[in-house]
Amino acid sequence: MYNDVHMNTLVSISNLRKKIFKYADLVEKEDYEIEVERNGKRIFKIVKVEENPEDLAKEALKVARRLGGTWKKDIDDKFFRGKKEKDYFSNLENW
């Protein structure tokens, strides 16, 4: 029913220093969100990072295509070791 329910916990920075691995496990395994306070003020929040590998791969492909297009025009023979590297970088734009 509720997929994005997180438990919130407020801890002092001293307590975080003492039990950082315990809180890291809570964030990773139990989906806790840890708010850290110092001198009575909340200074930061620790949350689990959700990465989608498919989105990361798409972004990497966009960057590689842009780089391939710029490198294809400016291939420097001193930089590459041999024919395989020249062929690889000259074909990047054709993805």
Secondary structure, 3 states (H helix, E strand, C coil): CCCCCCEEEEEEHHHHHHCHHHHHHHHHHHCEEEEEEECCEEEEEECCCCCCHHHHHHHHHHHHHHHHHHHHHCCCCCCCCCHHHHHHHHCHHHC
